[in-house]
Amino acid sequence: MLTILHVAYPLAPVGPDAAGGAEQVLTALDEALVAAGHRSLVLACAGSRVAGELIAVPRAAAVLDEGAIRAARERHAAAVAAALRAHPEIDVVHMHGIDFQTYLPPPGPPVLATLHAPFSWYDPVALRPERPRTFLHCVSAHQHAGAPPGLALLDPIPNGVPVEALRGGGARGDFALFLGRIAPEKGVDLALEAAHRAGCALAVAGELFPYPAHRDFFAAAVAPRLDRRRRYLGPAGFRRKRRLLNAARCLLLPARLPETSSLVAREAMACGTPVIAYPAGALAEVVEPGRTGFLVETPGAMAAAIREAGRIDSETCRRIAAARFGLRPMIEGYLATYEQLIRGRGRPSHPQAA
């Protein structure tokens, strides 16, 4: 039996209704470990829901300014060290936060750090950790291939989604959907512009985290573009997300950052919903133009693609999602990696070897 300590990002709860991709992957691994008879310890902020054992850390302040973020990292560092003292049987520490280097444990069991975000978002110290037995890996072959020169990485483990659980019934609606974090890099303002150009209704769903920059962005770039036909619905837990994805005419993903994987694109396809996306990072490989959606580069082109979304066959989307994006390969990849690290067989590959 394995004992895995998952260390979540300090500022976002984990669980079935988690908003972020890192939190969703952690939740899936936690559930899979417990189902397979292993022990899963999850160190995450209070309010998280896990299948294993939650080690709750107090949540950050209501406003996530620099002081609140620094305090959250300090609490996390203390909690990680305490967890390892209390549980010497831990086999692997699996870190998911973008700031994981600020709460790395002292030398001991192997650490696996999953790089859920683009390389440019990580502190250079995080990408070349001095702590022994600390291993990094990517969540897609595309991300792995774009690694900075000389960066030591394990083989990538592509993200997966619960394809069967996402299937839903009901009639398809006549609205486009934006589903994601309400932040500048996700391009919700571009999705709203495209919807206005297409004369199409748009449902905007996603978490608006209390970072001052995100709230300012919403007030300046999102709120002025909302009206009776383009509405912000707030956060979407799993059931609401499934309902929206199964009802939407298409999903809009005009990301400004190089997506490392895009769980929501995979989820949309599992629901038979075409994806209209900017070719940012891994999205260029996730979306198959003309089969599962369209790749565009401007709001005007996105508007035109919205009008063509009805040409995409829903069953083709579902079939491709089931073949390419299921949870099982991801789970098996992590379990195999845990075993390799425990046995001392973890060996980084060349960044371009994937």
ZINORGI-V839728 format. One record per residue. N is the residue number from 0. SS is DSSP state (a for helix, b for strand, c for the rest). PSI is psi in whole degrees, -180 to 180 (* if undefined). Layout:
BEGIN
n=N ss=SS psi=PSI
n=N ss=SS psi=PSI
END
This chain:
BEGIN
n=0 ss=c psi=132
n=1 ss=c psi=150
n=2 ss=b psi=112
n=3 ss=b psi=130
n=4 ss=b psi=111
n=5 ss=b psi=133
n=6 ss=b psi=110
n=7 ss=c psi=166
n=8 ss=c psi=134
n=9 ss=c psi=-22
n=10 ss=c psi=4
n=11 ss=c psi=128
n=12 ss=c psi=154
n=13 ss=c psi=162
n=14 ss=c psi=178
n=15 ss=c psi=-26
n=16 ss=c psi=17
n=17 ss=c psi=147
n=18 ss=c psi=-40
n=19 ss=c psi=154
n=20 ss=a psi=-42
n=21 ss=a psi=-42
n=22 ss=a psi=-35
n=23 ss=a psi=-41
n=24 ss=a psi=-45
n=25 ss=a psi=-45
n=26 ss=a psi=-44
n=27 ss=a psi=-41
n=28 ss=a psi=-42
n=29 ss=a psi=-48
n=30 ss=a psi=-41
n=31 ss=a psi=-40
n=32 ss=a psi=-46
n=33 ss=a psi=-43
n=34 ss=a psi=-31
n=35 ss=c psi=3
n=36 ss=c psi=10
n=37 ss=c psi=173
n=38 ss=b psi=126
n=39 ss=b psi=117
n=40 ss=b psi=131
n=41 ss=b psi=114
n=42 ss=b psi=112
n=43 ss=b psi=169
n=44 ss=b psi=154
n=45 ss=c psi=143
n=46 ss=c psi=-8
n=47 ss=c psi=153
n=48 ss=c psi=124
n=49 ss=c psi=161
n=50 ss=c psi=-30
n=51 ss=c psi=-133
n=52 ss=b psi=122
n=53 ss=b psi=128
n=54 ss=b psi=97
n=55 ss=b psi=134
n=56 ss=b psi=137
n=57 ss=c psi=142
n=58 ss=c psi=156
n=59 ss=c psi=171
n=60 ss=c psi=167
n=61 ss=c psi=-32
n=62 ss=c psi=124
n=63 ss=c psi=69
n=64 ss=c psi=-177
n=65 ss=a psi=-40
n=66 ss=a psi=-42
n=67 ss=a psi=-39
n=68 ss=a psi=-44
n=69 ss=a psi=-43
n=70 ss=a psi=-39
n=71 ss=a psi=-40
n=72 ss=a psi=-39
n=73 ss=a psi=-41
n=74 ss=a psi=-41
n=75 ss=a psi=-44
n=76 ss=a psi=-44
n=77 ss=a psi=-40
n=78 ss=a psi=-37
n=79 ss=a psi=-48
n=80 ss=a psi=-41
n=81 ss=a psi=-39
n=82 ss=a psi=-40
n=83 ss=a psi=-33
n=84 ss=a psi=-39
n=85 ss=a psi=-24
n=86 ss=c psi=74
n=87 ss=c psi=-11
n=88 ss=c psi=-3
n=89 ss=c psi=129
n=90 ss=c psi=-43
n=91 ss=b psi=139
n=92 ss=b psi=120
n=93 ss=b psi=114
n=94 ss=b psi=137
n=95 ss=c psi=-10
n=96 ss=c psi=150
n=97 ss=c psi=-18
n=98 ss=c psi=30
n=99 ss=a psi=-27
n=100 ss=a psi=-18
n=101 ss=a psi=-10
n=102 ss=a psi=32
n=103 ss=c psi=141
n=104 ss=c psi=165
n=105 ss=c psi=168
n=106 ss=c psi=140
n=107 ss=c psi=-129
n=108 ss=c psi=159
n=109 ss=b psi=146
n=110 ss=b psi=130
n=111 ss=b psi=121
n=112 ss=b psi=118
n=113 ss=b psi=126
n=114 ss=b psi=87
n=115 ss=c psi=-21
n=116 ss=c psi=168
n=117 ss=c psi=151
n=118 ss=a psi=-36
n=119 ss=a psi=-16
n=120 ss=a psi=-11
n=121 ss=c psi=144
n=122 ss=c psi=138
n=123 ss=a psi=-32
n=124 ss=a psi=-35
n=125 ss=a psi=-36
n=126 ss=a psi=-16
n=127 ss=c psi=67
n=128 ss=c psi=142
n=129 ss=c psi=-20
n=130 ss=c psi=131
n=131 ss=c psi=156
n=132 ss=c psi=43
n=133 ss=b psi=121
n=134 ss=b psi=143
n=135 ss=b psi=150
n=136 ss=b psi=164
n=137 ss=b psi=170
n=138 ss=c psi=8
n=139 ss=c psi=156
n=140 ss=a psi=-35
n=141 ss=a psi=-47
n=142 ss=a psi=-45
n=143 ss=a psi=-43
n=144 ss=a psi=-23
n=145 ss=c psi=18
n=146 ss=c psi=150
n=147 ss=c psi=149
n=148 ss=c psi=134
n=149 ss=c psi=4
n=150 ss=c psi=129
n=151 ss=c psi=119
n=152 ss=b psi=146
n=153 ss=c psi=170
n=154 ss=c psi=147
n=155 ss=c psi=153
n=156 ss=c psi=102
n=157 ss=c psi=141
n=158 ss=c psi=151
n=159 ss=c psi=166
n=160 ss=b psi=158
n=161 ss=c psi=81
n=162 ss=a psi=-50
n=163 ss=a psi=-40
n=164 ss=a psi=-22
n=165 ss=a psi=-16
n=166 ss=c psi=137
n=167 ss=c psi=168
n=168 ss=c psi=-164
n=169 ss=c psi=166
n=170 ss=c psi=151
n=171 ss=c psi=133
n=172 ss=c psi=179
n=173 ss=c psi=56
n=174 ss=b psi=151
n=175 ss=b psi=163
n=176 ss=b psi=134
n=177 ss=b psi=126
n=178 ss=b psi=113
n=179 ss=c psi=177
n=180 ss=c psi=137
n=181 ss=c psi=88
n=182 ss=c psi=155
n=183 ss=a psi=-40
n=184 ss=a psi=-19
n=185 ss=a psi=-15
n=186 ss=c psi=31
n=187 ss=a psi=-31
n=188 ss=a psi=-34
n=189 ss=a psi=-37
n=190 ss=a psi=-41
n=191 ss=a psi=-41
n=192 ss=a psi=-43
n=193 ss=a psi=-41
n=194 ss=a psi=-41
n=195 ss=a psi=-44
n=196 ss=a psi=-36
n=197 ss=a psi=-9
n=198 ss=c psi=33
n=199 ss=c psi=144
n=200 ss=b psi=146
n=201 ss=b psi=128
n=202 ss=b psi=126
n=203 ss=b psi=118
n=204 ss=b psi=137
n=205 ss=c psi=166
n=206 ss=c psi=131
n=207 ss=c psi=96
n=208 ss=c psi=152
n=209 ss=c psi=42
n=210 ss=c psi=134
n=211 ss=a psi=-41
n=212 ss=a psi=-37
n=213 ss=a psi=-40
n=214 ss=a psi=-38
n=215 ss=a psi=-40
n=216 ss=a psi=-44
n=217 ss=a psi=-45
n=218 ss=a psi=-36
n=219 ss=a psi=-36
n=220 ss=a psi=-20
n=221 ss=a psi=-56
n=222 ss=a psi=-42
n=223 ss=a psi=-19
n=224 ss=a psi=-2
n=225 ss=c psi=147
n=226 ss=c psi=-163
n=227 ss=c psi=-26
n=228 ss=c psi=-11
n=229 ss=b psi=103
n=230 ss=b psi=145
n=231 ss=b psi=122
n=232 ss=b psi=-9
n=233 ss=b psi=-168
n=234 ss=c psi=157
n=235 ss=c psi=109
n=236 ss=c psi=-178
n=237 ss=a psi=-48
n=238 ss=a psi=-42
n=239 ss=a psi=-40
n=240 ss=a psi=-46
n=241 ss=a psi=-43
n=242 ss=a psi=-44
n=243 ss=a psi=-44
n=244 ss=a psi=-35
n=245 ss=a psi=-20
n=246 ss=a psi=-22
n=247 ss=c psi=150
n=248 ss=c psi=-36
n=249 ss=b psi=162
n=250 ss=b psi=134
n=251 ss=b psi=128
n=252 ss=b psi=75
n=253 ss=c psi=62
n=254 ss=c psi=140
n=255 ss=c psi=-10
n=256 ss=c psi=157
n=257 ss=c psi=101
n=258 ss=b psi=134
n=259 ss=c psi=-23
n=260 ss=c psi=-53
n=261 ss=c psi=84
n=262 ss=a psi=-38
n=263 ss=a psi=-32
n=264 ss=a psi=-42
n=265 ss=a psi=-42
n=266 ss=a psi=-41
n=267 ss=a psi=-45
n=268 ss=a psi=-37
n=269 ss=a psi=-27
n=270 ss=c psi=4
n=271 ss=c psi=19
n=272 ss=c psi=124
n=273 ss=b psi=151
n=274 ss=b psi=127
n=275 ss=b psi=113
n=276 ss=b psi=154
n=277 ss=b psi=146
n=278 ss=c psi=59
n=279 ss=c psi=115
n=280 ss=b psi=-132
n=281 ss=c psi=-15
n=282 ss=a psi=-29
n=283 ss=a psi=-23
n=284 ss=a psi=-24
n=285 ss=a psi=-45
n=286 ss=c psi=128
n=287 ss=c psi=104
n=288 ss=b psi=131
n=289 ss=c psi=-15
n=290 ss=c psi=-47
n=291 ss=c psi=4
n=292 ss=b psi=-153
n=293 ss=b psi=148
n=294 ss=b psi=127
n=295 ss=b psi=170
n=296 ss=c psi=-1
n=297 ss=c psi=158
n=298 ss=a psi=-34
n=299 ss=a psi=-44
n=300 ss=a psi=-34
n=301 ss=a psi=-40
n=302 ss=a psi=-43
n=303 ss=a psi=-39
n=304 ss=a psi=-33
n=305 ss=a psi=-41
n=306 ss=a psi=-25
n=307 ss=a psi=0
n=308 ss=a psi=-29
n=309 ss=a psi=-15
n=310 ss=a psi=-16
n=311 ss=c psi=130
n=312 ss=c psi=125
n=313 ss=a psi=-41
n=314 ss=a psi=-33
n=315 ss=a psi=-43
n=316 ss=a psi=-47
n=317 ss=a psi=-42
n=318 ss=a psi=-42
n=319 ss=a psi=-40
n=320 ss=a psi=-43
n=321 ss=a psi=-37
n=322 ss=a psi=-31
n=323 ss=a psi=-27
n=324 ss=c psi=21
n=325 ss=b psi=165
n=326 ss=a psi=-33
n=327 ss=a psi=-47
n=328 ss=a psi=-37
n=329 ss=a psi=-48
n=330 ss=a psi=-46
n=331 ss=a psi=-37
n=332 ss=a psi=-43
n=333 ss=a psi=-42
n=334 ss=a psi=-41
n=335 ss=a psi=-39
n=336 ss=a psi=-42
n=337 ss=a psi=-47
n=338 ss=a psi=-41
n=339 ss=a psi=-42
n=340 ss=a psi=-39
n=341 ss=a psi=-38
n=342 ss=c psi=2
n=343 ss=c psi=25
n=344 ss=c psi=8
n=345 ss=c psi=123
n=346 ss=c psi=122
n=347 ss=c psi=148
n=348 ss=b psi=165
n=349 ss=c psi=141
n=350 ss=c psi=-29
n=351 ss=c psi=15
n=352 ss=c psi=-8
n=353 ss=c psi=*
END
